[in-house]
């Protein structure tokens, strides 16, 4: 099964900036390990990053953040994309609202998406919904997603498992599976 690792919103504003939180920092080393394994095994890596414009409806809820072209919307240095890795700018919670991503996944024949990053109950959950509705198998390593509130994270993981059939696992199991 052709997989893609999608790193969602591991950008300055969500890790160390305006909406940064401890849990976001704590998952960085495990995401680094997954990135390394994916790159070694030839797994497609995609970075999906908020990059808002002043007209985006999301700003009415959260205020200005991750504005396109600013440092806040850039991937944190520890997870910098390599040459050839797609960086997809998104303006909503769901990565499937970005036509470029949909075309890229189809072109590469991807069937399974490994979703990592922040925030579990917002962008991860909405992206899992988009993936499910578009026919993709969803895999979420519990140790590579974070939320400011651990209870929200756990509720979201359980919801995605129950409603979207997401496989909730951990990064070590994913890396082991890529070794087969």
C-alpha positions in Angstrom: 0.0 0.0 0.0 1.5 3.3 -1.1 1.7 5.7 1.9 2.4 9.4 2.4 3.5 11.0 5.6 1.6 14.3 6.0 3.1 16.7 8.5 0.3 19.1 9.5 0.9 22.6 10.9 4.3 22.1 12.5 4.9 25.7 11.9 6.3 28.5 14.0 3.0 29.9 15.1 1.7 26.5 16.4 4.9 25.2 17.9 6.8 28.2 19.4 4.7 31.2 18.4 1.3 32.7 19.0 -0.5 29.3 19.6 2.6 27.3 20.6 2.3 24.8 23.5 4.4 22.3 25.3 2.9 19.3 23.6 3.8 20.6 20.2 7.4 20.8 21.2 7.4 17.4 22.7 6.3 15.6 19.5 9.1 17.1 17.4 11.7 14.4 18.1 9.3 11.6 17.2 8.2 13.4 14.0 11.9 13.8 13.1 12.3 10.0 13.5 9.3 9.4 11.2 10.6 11.9 8.7 14.0 10.2 8.6 12.4 6.7 8.2 10.1 8.0 5.5 12.9 9.6 3.5 15.1 6.5 3.8 12.2 4.2 2.7 11.0 6.5 -0.1 7.7 7.3 1.5 6.2 10.5 0.1 6.5 13.4 2.5 4.1 16.4 2.4 4.1 19.4 4.7 0.7 21.0 5.0 0.9 24.4 6.6 -1.6 27.1 7.5 -1.0 30.2 5.3 -3.8 32.6 5.8 -5.0 35.7 3.9 -6.9 38.5 5.7 -10.2 37.3 4.2 -10.0 33.8 5.6 -13.1 32.9 7.8 -10.9 31.1 10.3 -9.4 34.4 11.4 -12.8 35.4 12.8 -12.5 32.5 15.2 -8.8 32.5 16.1 -7.6 36.0 15.1 -4.6 36.6 12.9 -2.1 33.8 12.8 0.0 31.9 10.3 -0.3 34.7 7.8 0.9 33.7 4.3 4.5 34.9 3.8 5.3 35.4 7.4 7.7 33.5 9.7 4.7 32.2 11.7 3.5 30.2 8.6 6.9 28.5 8.0 7.8 25.0 9.0 9.9 24.9 12.2 13.6 24.5 11.4 13.8 21.0 13.1 11.4 19.6 10.5 12.5 21.6 7.5 11.3 20.2 4.2 13.9 18.7 1.9 14.2 19.6 -1.7 11.5 17.7 -3.6 9.1 17.5 -0.6 5.8 19.2 -1.2 4.8 22.1 1.0 1.1 22.7 0.7 -0.4 26.0 1.9 -3.8 25.6 3.4 -6.4 28.1 4.5 -8.8 25.8 6.4 -8.5 23.0 8.9 -9.0 20.2 6.2 -6.0 19.6 3.9 -8.4 18.2 1.3 -9.7 21.7 0.6 -6.4 22.2 -1.3 -6.8 20.9 -4.9 -3.0 20.7 -5.3 -2.8 18.1 -2.6 -5.6 16.0 -4.0 -3.8 16.0 -7.5 -0.5 15.1 -5.9 -1.9 12.2 -4.0 -3.6 10.8 -7.1 -0.5 11.3 -9.2 1.6 9.3 -6.8 -1.0 6.6 -6.3 -1.2 7.1 -2.6 -3.7 4.9 -0.7 -2.7 5.5 2.9 -2.1 8.7 4.8 -0.1 8.9 8.0 -1.2 12.2 9.7 1.1 13.9 12.2 1.2 17.3 13.8 -1.1 19.7 15.6 -3.9 20.3 16.7 -5.4 16.8 17.0 -9.0 17.8 17.4 -8.9 20.5 14.8 -6.6 20.1 11.7 -5.7 16.5 12.3 -9.4 15.5 12.8 -10.7 17.5 9.9 -8.0 16.2 7.6 -8.8 12.7 8.7 -12.4 13.3 7.7 -11.3 14.6 4.3 -9.0 11.6 3.8 -11.8 9.2 4.8 -14.4 10.8 2.5 -11.9 10.7 -0.3 -11.2 6.9 0.1 -7.9 7.0 1.9 -6.8 4.7 4.7 -5.9 6.9 7.7 -3.1 6.1 10.2 -2.4 8.3 13.2 0.6 7.8 15.4 -0.6 8.9 18.8 2.9 9.9 19.9 3.2 12.3 16.9 0.0 14.4 17.4 -0.6 17.0 20.1 -3.3 19.3 21.5 -3.1 21.9 24.2 -5.6 19.8 26.2 -4.7 16.0 26.5 -8.4 15.1 27.0 -9.3 16.8 23.7 -6.5 14.8 22.0 -7.8 11.5 23.4 -11.4 12.3 22.5 -10.4 13.2 18.9 -8.3 10.0 18.5 -11.2 7.9 19.7 -13.6 9.7 17.4 -11.4 9.2 14.4 -10.9 5.5 15.2 -14.6 4.9 15.6 -16.0 7.1 12.9 -13.3 7.1 10.2 -11.8 3.7 10.9 -8.4 5.4 11.5 -5.7 3.2 12.8 -4.3 4.7 16.0 -0.8 3.5 16.5 2.6 4.8 17.4 5.7 6.0 15.4 7.7 2.8 16.2 5.1 0.6 14.7 4.8 2.7 11.6 8.6 2.7 11.1 8.6 -1.1 11.6 5.9 -1.4 9.0 7.8 0.7 6.5 10.7 -1.7 6.9 8.8 -4.6 5.4 
